[in-house]
Each structure stands twice: as structure tokens, then as C-alpha cells.
Amino acid sequence: MTEATSAPTPAPELPDRLSVDPRSPHHLAAVFERDIGIRFNDKERHDVEEYCISEGWVKVPAGKTLDRKGKPLLLTLKGKVEAFYK
């Protein structure tokens, strides 16, 4: 008899660049099956829309300002970026 193992599926490795927007070429749906944390300049941020670790930037909404398509206007902040699973 073969024993069925129900080991949890390992999480995919976090990419160097990731976007929340499903229309972006940098969006990976498999990564969003788990909670992701972003640490920017040694502080955890909860409002990051996109990040790039190698280039050292994150994109965050500029308050409640919207662009002409109704999406949040994003600001690019430069610094030390770390991504991790919670």
C-alpha cells in the first residue's frame, strides 16, 4: 500500500520584480496565493503596488489621487527593498 502524503505545496520563489496589477507583465498569480510582505528601508510597507529588488525601488499610491483611467497615481520611491512571505 502506498501512503498518501499531504505535504504543503512549497511557495514559489519571490521574483526580483513583482506587480499587483494583473495586466502587468510582472504579475505572477501563483505568488499571490500567500501573503507577501515588503520591507522598504528597514520598515514594513503595506501599500506597495510594485517593487524591484535589484533596482531598489517600490511604487506606492500618491494618496487618493487618481490618473485619467481611474487607477491610483503611483510614486516611485528608491531605497533598500526586501520581499518575504508572511
Secondary structure, DSSP 8 states (H G I E B T S, - for coil): ---------------SEEES-TTSTT--GGGGGS-EEEEETTEEES--SEEETTTTEEEEEEEEEE-TTSSEEEEEEES-EEEEE-
